[in-house]
Amino acid sequence: MTARSLERRIDARPWLWRVWLDLAAPWAVVTVLASTSGAGGLGPAVTMWWAFLGWRLVAIPASRPLTAFVAAFTLYGTTAWVAASRFGLVYPPGPTDETIAEGTRLTLLVAVATFLVLRLLPLDLSMRWLRQAAIDVLDRASRASGGRIAVVALGLTAIALRDWWQLRAIGLDAVFEADRRAFADALLTASDHNMQIVGMAGTIALGAIALATPERRRRALLLASVVAIFWAPSLLVGARKSPLLVLVALALLALVAGRGRAMRRGPLLAAGVLALGLLLVPLARTGRLDQASIEFVYPQYVLFSAMEHDLDLDYGYARGAALMLPAALRPFEVRDIGANFAELGVTNVGVGAHPVGEAYLASPRAAGGRAVAATVLIVLVVRVLARVDSTFAVAGAAHLVLWGRSDFWITVFFTVYVGVLLWLLLAQPSRHGRPRESPPGRYSDAS
């Protein structure tokens, strides 16, 4: 054996170890779950899976987007069981311990299977891809004209003032005393999908501009204030999803917005922003410590309710496709799972969606396979759209992080239309009045 061939073998060992662990860890988790039933073995399986994901996040930085996506999905699928089994926190309608355990086992198996499929598919889910998309968006944002910024900021402020007026008419005391989302229908930012598209694209654009031009501190502070004022009413009534999507998208951009020491602070800034949105907002609204983790607990109660009750929802994978059409062109009225679920009155929490719950509603016996297929397909959709423009990558990545609390067609709907509008907001009009790509900006030479 020559010295060069030996060197190649040594260089290949870390890669072989990573491949071996990527196969061995899922196999170990599945083996533990297959050899037990109910809550038995669930604790060791969850611990092993989280240890594996944590190791991947630290040891394989190039693959962090894939690992983070699976970790977020796992978080939305296991926190309810941890809250119930370790802290005795069970929320209405009070599913049994057996239901919580079985639902968590199913979701964990879906997470493991999804990881294996995405790991084996020839998809570029690397940090380099996501970073380049964020750089491209920031580059365009750094070239945005003052007139366009003013129009977007004033438009969002006008919408926000309408919702703040509604809150004033309702009364903040009534809002805080009522159940979560009790007054969501009164606000445009919490109930109207089209207005949410405008709000998400507009606030991501303003946030990107503030991040891309930090030297203009007063303007950056003003734009950040517009973003906060716009989404505050939605957060106050307990509608968190749209503001959280914006936070995730801006956290992604913040990871690459800094230079020098600011770059090293990027991950801490992103983690702090997400912690504020995911944990502290529910705690601040209710004043109860047990509500700090509801963001990750409540969505799975859709699955638990579907497992314990014979739910009749006017929704399905095929029917949900009509959401992609304008309301006037839809052949029938269609509403997302969250809106349908809320009307059942099964519980005043869990008003949202869950991808495994969606699959269970479609076919209880094939729920696992359908959920894996839907999860892999949603990643493929985002990746294909990202090839069209980087704005779809930023919007899609944010939706993938929150995939554990969503359903298929709502995710596609918002990824497509938020991406399109964000592209229009960051493009520059040509002489012929059609949008064109912005000229190179301060991030055009980043790598």
C-alpha positions as CSV (number, residue, x, y, z in Angstrom):
1,M,0.0,0.0,0.0
2,T,1.4,3.3,-1.0
3,A,1.6,6.4,1.3
4,R,-0.9,8.2,-0.9
5,S,-3.5,5.4,-0.8
6,L,-3.1,5.1,2.9
7,E,-3.7,8.9,3.2
8,R,-6.9,8.6,1.2
9,R,-8.1,5.8,3.5
10,I,-7.4,7.8,6.6
11,D,-9.2,10.9,5.1
12,A,-12.2,8.7,4.3
13,R,-12.6,7.4,7.8
14,P,-14.5,10.4,9.2
15,W,-16.9,10.2,6.3
16,L,-17.4,6.5,6.8
17,W,-18.0,7.0,10.5
18,R,-20.7,9.6,9.8
19,V,-22.4,7.3,7.3
20,W,-22.3,4.4,9.8
21,L,-23.8,6.5,12.6
22,D,-26.5,8.0,10.3
23,L,-27.6,4.4,9.7
24,A,-26.9,2.9,13.1
25,A,-28.6,5.5,15.3
26,P,-32.0,5.3,13.4
27,W,-31.7,1.5,13.4
28,A,-31.2,1.5,17.2
29,V,-34.2,3.8,17.8
30,V,-36.4,1.7,15.6
31,T,-35.2,-1.5,17.3
32,V,-36.0,-0.2,20.8
33,L,-39.5,1.0,19.7
34,A,-40.2,-2.3,17.9
35,S,-39.3,-4.4,20.9
36,T,-41.6,-2.5,23.2
37,S,-45.1,-1.2,23.3
38,G,-46.9,1.9,24.7
39,A,-44.7,4.1,26.9
40,G,-42.2,1.2,27.3
41,G,-38.9,2.0,25.6
42,L,-40.1,5.5,24.6
43,G,-37.8,7.2,27.0
44,P,-34.6,5.5,25.8
45,A,-35.6,5.9,22.2
46,V,-36.3,9.6,22.5
47,T,-33.1,10.1,24.5
48,M,-31.0,8.2,21.9
49,W,-32.6,10.1,19.0
50,W,-32.0,13.5,20.6
51,A,-28.4,12.6,21.4
52,F,-27.8,11.6,17.8
53,L,-29.4,14.8,16.5
54,G,-27.3,16.9,18.9
55,W,-24.2,15.1,17.8
56,R,-25.0,15.8,14.2
57,L,-25.6,19.5,14.8
58,V,-22.2,19.9,16.4
59,A,-20.1,17.4,14.4
60,I,-21.5,17.9,10.9
61,P,-22.0,21.7,10.4
62,A,-22.3,21.3,6.6
63,S,-25.5,19.2,7.1
64,R,-27.1,21.4,9.8
65,P,-30.2,22.4,7.6
66,L,-31.2,18.7,7.4
67,T,-30.5,18.0,11.0
68,A,-32.2,21.2,12.2
69,F,-35.3,20.4,10.1
70,V,-35.6,16.8,11.6
71,A,-34.8,18.2,15.1
72,A,-37.6,20.8,14.8
73,F,-40.0,18.1,13.6
74,T,-39.0,15.9,16.5
75,L,-39.5,18.7,19.0
76,Y,-43.1,19.2,17.8
77,G,-43.6,15.4,18.1
78,T,-42.1,14.5,21.5
79,T,-42.6,17.5,23.8
80,A,-46.2,16.7,24.6
81,W,-45.1,13.2,25.9
82,V,-42.2,14.8,27.9
83,A,-44.6,17.3,29.4
84,A,-47.1,14.6,30.3
85,S,-44.8,11.9,31.6
86,R,-42.2,14.0,33.3
87,F,-44.2,17.0,34.6
88,G,-47.8,15.7,34.6
89,L,-48.9,18.4,32.2
90,V,-51.9,17.2,30.2
91,Y,-54.1,19.7,28.5
92,P,-57.8,19.6,27.3
93,P,-59.4,17.4,26.2
94,G,-57.2,15.2,28.4
95,P,-56.0,12.4,26.2
96,T,-55.0,9.2,28.1
97,D,-51.4,8.3,28.8
98,E,-51.7,5.5,26.3
99,T,-52.8,7.8,23.5
100,I,-50.0,10.3,24.2
101,A,-47.4,7.5,24.1
102,E,-48.8,5.9,21.0
103,G,-49.0,9.2,19.2
104,T,-45.5,10.1,20.2
105,R,-44.1,6.7,19.1
106,L,-45.8,7.2,15.7
107,T,-44.4,10.7,15.2
108,L,-40.9,9.6,16.3
109,L,-40.9,6.8,13.8
110,V,-42.0,9.3,11.1
111,A,-39.1,11.5,12.1
112,V,-36.6,8.7,11.9
113,A,-37.9,7.4,8.6
114,T,-37.9,10.9,7.1
115,F,-34.3,11.4,8.1
116,L,-33.2,8.2,6.4
117,V,-35.1,9.0,3.2
118,L,-33.7,12.6,3.0
119,R,-30.2,11.4,3.9
120,L,-30.2,8.8,1.1
121,L,-31.8,11.1,-1.6
122,P,-29.4,13.1,-3.8
123,L,-30.6,16.4,-2.4
124,D,-28.5,19.4,-1.6
125,L,-29.6,20.3,1.9
126,S,-26.3,21.7,2.9
127,M,-25.5,24.8,4.9
128,R,-23.7,26.2,1.9
129,W,-26.9,26.1,-0.2
130,L,-28.9,27.8,2.5
131,R,-26.2,30.3,3.3
132,Q,-25.9,31.3,-0.4
133,A,-29.6,31.8,-0.6
134,A,-29.6,34.1,2.5
135,I,-26.6,36.0,1.1
136,D,-28.5,36.6,-2.2
137,V,-31.6,37.9,-0.4
138,L,-29.5,40.2,1.8
139,D,-27.6,41.5,-1.2
140,R,-30.8,42.6,-2.8
141,A,-32.1,44.0,0.4
142,S,-29.0,46.2,0.7
143,R,-29.9,47.8,-2.6
144,A,-33.5,48.6,-1.8
145,S,-34.5,52.2,-2.6
146,G,-35.7,54.5,0.1
147,G,-39.0,55.1,-1.7
148,R,-39.9,51.4,-1.8
149,I,-38.9,51.0,1.9
150,A,-41.2,53.9,2.8
151,V,-44.2,52.5,0.8
152,V,-43.8,49.0,2.4
153,A,-43.4,50.4,5.9
154,L,-46.4,52.8,5.6
155,G,-48.6,50.0,4.1
156,L,-47.8,47.6,6.9
157,T,-48.3,50.4,9.5
158,A,-51.8,51.1,8.1
159,I,-52.8,47.4,8.4
160,A,-51.3,47.3,11.9
161,L,-53.3,50.4,13.0
162,R,-56.5,48.7,11.9
163,D,-55.8,45.7,14.1
164,W,-54.7,47.8,17.0
165,W,-58.0,49.7,16.7
166,Q,-59.8,46.4,16.9
167,L,-57.9,45.4,20.0
168,R,-58.8,48.8,21.6
169,A,-62.5,48.2,20.8
170,I,-62.3,44.7,22.4
171,G,-60.2,45.7,25.3
172,L,-56.9,44.2,26.3
173,D,-58.3,42.9,29.6
174,A,-60.9,40.8,27.7
175,V,-58.2,39.6,25.3
176,F,-56.0,38.3,28.2
177,E,-58.9,36.8,30.1
178,A,-60.2,34.9,27.0
179,D,-59.0,31.6,25.6
180,R,-56.2,31.7,23.1
181,R,-57.3,32.8,19.6
182,A,-60.8,33.7,21.0
183,F,-60.5,37.1,19.2
184,A,-58.3,36.0,16.3
185,D,-61.0,36.4,13.7
186,A,-61.3,40.1,14.5
187,L,-57.7,40.7,13.3
188,L,-56.6,40.7,9.7
189,T,-53.1,39.6,10.6
190,A,-54.4,36.6,12.6
191,S,-57.2,35.3,10.3
192,D,-56.9,36.5,6.7
193,H,-54.5,34.3,4.7
194,N,-53.9,36.9,2.0
195,M,-53.1,39.6,4.5
196,Q,-50.8,37.2,6.3
197,I,-48.9,36.7,3.0
198,V,-48.6,40.5,2.6
199,G,-47.5,40.8,6.2
200,M,-44.9,38.0,6.2
201,A,-43.3,39.1,2.9
202,G,-43.3,42.8,3.9
203,T,-41.9,42.3,7.4
204,I,-39.2,39.8,6.1
205,A,-38.2,42.4,3.5
206,L,-38.0,45.2,6.0
207,G,-36.1,42.9,8.4
208,A,-33.7,41.9,5.7
209,I,-33.1,45.5,4.8
210,A,-32.3,46.4,8.5
211,L,-29.9,43.4,8.7
212,A,-28.2,44.2,5.4
213,T,-27.6,47.9,6.3
214,P,-26.7,47.9,10.0
215,E,-24.7,51.1,9.6
216,R,-28.0,53.0,9.2
217,R,-29.0,52.4,12.8
218,R,-31.9,54.8,13.0
219,R,-33.5,53.3,9.9
220,A,-32.9,49.8,11.1
221,L,-34.5,50.6,14.5
222,L,-37.5,52.1,12.7
223,L,-37.9,49.1,10.4
224,A,-37.6,46.7,13.4
225,S,-40.3,48.8,15.2
226,V,-42.6,48.4,12.2
227,V,-42.2,44.7,12.2
228,A,-42.9,44.5,16.0
229,I,-46.0,46.8,15.7
230,F,-47.4,44.8,12.8
231,W,-47.3,41.4,14.6
232,A,-47.9,42.4,18.2
233,P,-51.8,42.2,17.9
234,S,-51.5,38.7,16.5
235,L,-49.3,37.6,19.3
236,L,-51.6,39.2,21.9
237,V,-54.6,37.1,20.8
238,G,-52.5,34.0,20.7
239,A,-52.0,33.6,17.0
240,R,-48.3,32.8,16.8
241,K,-47.6,31.0,13.5
242,S,-47.1,33.9,11.1
243,P,-45.0,36.0,13.5
244,L,-42.9,32.9,14.3
245,L,-42.3,32.2,10.6
246,V,-41.0,35.8,10.2
247,L,-38.8,35.3,13.2
248,V,-37.3,32.1,11.8
249,A,-36.7,33.7,8.4
250,L,-35.0,36.7,10.0
251,A,-33.0,34.5,12.3
252,L,-31.7,32.6,9.2
253,L,-30.7,35.9,7.6
254,A,-29.1,37.1,10.9
255,L,-26.8,34.1,10.7
256,V,-25.0,35.6,7.7
257,A,-25.7,39.3,8.1
258,G,-22.8,40.0,10.5
259,R,-19.1,40.5,9.7
260,G,-16.1,39.7,11.9
261,R,-17.2,39.4,15.6
262,A,-20.8,40.1,14.6
263,M,-20.7,36.9,12.5
264,R,-19.7,34.9,15.5
265,R,-22.6,36.4,17.5
266,G,-25.0,35.5,14.7
267,P,-26.0,32.0,16.0
268,L,-26.5,33.4,19.5
269,L,-28.7,36.2,18.2
270,A,-30.8,33.8,16.1
271,A,-31.2,31.4,19.1
272,G,-32.2,34.3,21.3
273,V,-34.8,35.6,18.9
274,L,-36.4,32.2,18.5
275,A,-36.4,31.5,22.2
276,L,-38.2,34.8,22.7
277,G,-40.8,34.0,20.1
278,L,-41.3,30.3,20.9
279,L,-41.1,30.3,24.7
280,L,-41.4,33.7,26.3
281,V,-44.4,35.0,24.4
282,P,-46.8,32.3,25.7
283,L,-45.4,32.8,29.1
284,A,-45.8,36.5,29.0
285,R,-49.4,36.3,27.8
286,T,-50.6,33.8,30.4
287,G,-48.2,34.4,33.3
288,R,-48.1,30.6,33.8
289,L,-44.9,28.7,33.7
290,D,-46.6,25.6,32.4
291,Q,-47.5,27.5,29.3
292,A,-43.9,28.2,28.2
293,S,-43.7,25.1,26.1
294,I,-47.2,25.1,24.5
295,E,-45.8,26.1,21.1
296,F,-44.4,22.5,20.9
297,V,-47.1,20.7,22.9
298,Y,-50.5,21.9,21.5
299,P,-50.1,20.9,17.8
300,Q,-49.7,17.3,18.7
301,Y,-53.1,17.4,20.4
302,V,-54.6,17.4,16.9
303,L,-53.2,13.9,16.5
304,F,-54.2,12.8,20.0
305,S,-57.8,14.0,19.4
306,A,-57.9,12.2,16.0
307,M,-56.8,9.0,17.7
308,E,-59.4,9.2,20.5
309,H,-62.4,10.7,18.6
310,D,-64.1,10.0,15.4
311,L,-63.4,13.4,13.8
312,D,-65.3,14.4,10.7
313,L,-63.3,17.2,9.1
314,D,-64.2,18.6,5.7
315,Y,-60.6,18.5,4.5
316,G,-58.1,16.1,2.9
317,Y,-54.9,16.1,0.8
318,A,-56.8,16.3,-2.5
319,R,-59.4,18.8,-1.3
320,G,-56.7,21.0,0.2
321,A,-55.0,21.5,-3.2
322,A,-57.8,24.0,-4.0
323,L,-56.1,26.4,-1.5
324,M,-53.6,27.2,-4.2
325,L,-56.3,28.9,-6.3
326,P,-57.8,32.3,-5.6
327,A,-60.9,32.1,-3.5
328,A,-63.2,33.2,-6.4
329,L,-61.8,30.3,-8.6
330,R,-62.1,27.5,-6.1
331,P,-64.7,24.9,-7.2
332,F,-65.7,24.5,-3.5
333,E,-65.1,26.2,-0.2
334,V,-62.0,24.8,1.5
335,R,-60.5,25.7,4.8
336,D,-57.3,24.5,6.5
337,I,-57.3,21.9,9.2
338,G,-56.9,24.5,12.0
339,A,-60.1,26.3,11.0
340,N,-62.0,22.9,10.7
341,F,-60.6,21.6,14.0
342,A,-61.5,24.8,15.9
343,E,-65.2,24.4,15.0
344,L,-65.4,20.8,16.4
345,G,-65.1,22.2,20.0
346,V,-63.1,19.1,21.0
347,T,-60.6,21.4,22.8
348,N,-59.9,25.1,23.1
349,V,-56.2,24.4,22.5
350,G,-54.4,22.6,19.7
351,V,-56.1,24.9,17.2
352,G,-53.6,24.4,14.4
353,A,-52.3,21.4,12.5
354,H,-49.9,18.6,12.8
355,P,-48.6,16.7,9.7
356,V,-48.9,13.3,11.4
357,G,-52.4,14.2,12.6
358,E,-53.3,15.2,9.0
359,A,-52.1,11.8,7.8
360,Y,-54.0,10.0,10.5
361,L,-57.2,11.8,9.6
362,A,-56.7,10.7,6.0
363,S,-56.0,7.1,6.8
364,P,-55.3,5.8,10.4
365,R,-53.8,2.6,9.2
366,A,-51.4,4.2,6.7
367,A,-50.7,7.4,8.8
368,G,-47.0,6.7,9.2
369,G,-46.3,6.2,5.5
370,R,-48.5,9.1,4.4
371,A,-46.8,11.4,6.9
372,V,-43.3,10.4,5.7
373,A,-44.3,10.9,2.1
374,A,-45.8,14.3,2.8
375,T,-42.8,15.4,4.8
376,V,-40.3,14.3,2.1
377,L,-42.5,15.9,-0.6
378,I,-42.7,19.2,1.2
379,V,-38.9,19.3,1.4
380,L,-38.7,18.5,-2.4
381,V,-41.2,21.3,-3.1
382,V,-39.1,23.8,-1.2
383,R,-35.9,22.6,-2.9
384,V,-37.4,22.9,-6.4
385,L,-38.8,26.3,-5.7
386,A,-35.4,27.4,-4.3
387,R,-33.9,26.7,-7.7
388,V,-36.3,29.4,-9.1
389,D,-35.2,32.1,-6.7
390,S,-33.5,32.5,-3.4
391,T,-36.6,34.2,-1.8
392,F,-38.3,30.8,-2.0
393,A,-35.4,29.2,-0.1
394,V,-35.7,31.7,2.7
395,A,-39.5,31.5,2.9
396,G,-39.4,27.7,2.5
397,A,-36.7,27.1,5.1
398,A,-38.8,29.0,7.7
399,H,-41.9,26.9,6.9
400,L,-39.8,23.7,7.1
401,V,-38.7,24.6,10.7
402,L,-42.4,25.0,11.6
403,W,-43.6,22.0,9.6
404,G,-44.3,20.1,12.8
405,R,-47.2,22.5,13.5
406,S,-48.6,22.8,10.0
407,D,-50.3,20.8,7.2
408,F,-49.2,20.1,3.6
409,W,-51.1,22.5,1.4
410,I,-51.0,25.5,3.9
411,T,-47.2,25.1,3.8
412,V,-47.1,25.0,0.0
413,F,-49.5,27.9,-0.2
414,F,-47.5,30.3,2.1
415,T,-44.1,29.2,0.7
416,V,-45.1,29.9,-2.9
417,Y,-47.0,33.2,-2.4
418,V,-44.7,34.7,0.3
419,G,-41.7,33.8,-1.9
420,V,-43.3,35.5,-4.9
421,L,-44.2,38.6,-3.1
422,L,-40.8,38.8,-1.3
423,W,-39.1,38.5,-4.8
424,L,-41.3,41.4,-6.1
425,L,-40.5,43.6,-3.0
426,L,-36.7,43.1,-3.4
427,A,-36.6,43.3,-7.2
428,Q,-36.1,46.7,-9.0
429,P,-38.3,47.9,-11.8
430,S,-36.7,48.1,-15.2
431,R,-37.2,50.9,-17.7
432,H,-40.0,48.8,-19.2
433,G,-41.8,48.6,-15.9
434,R,-41.1,44.9,-15.3
435,P,-39.2,43.7,-12.3
436,R,-35.6,42.8,-12.7
437,E,-32.9,41.5,-10.4
438,S,-31.2,44.1,-8.2
439,P,-27.6,45.0,-9.1
440,P,-24.8,43.6,-7.1
441,G,-24.8,44.9,-3.5
442,R,-22.6,44.7,-0.4
443,Y,-23.0,40.9,-0.1
444,S,-22.4,40.0,-3.8
445,D,-18.8,39.0,-3.1
446,A,-19.6,36.9,0.0
447,S,-19.0,33.2,0.0
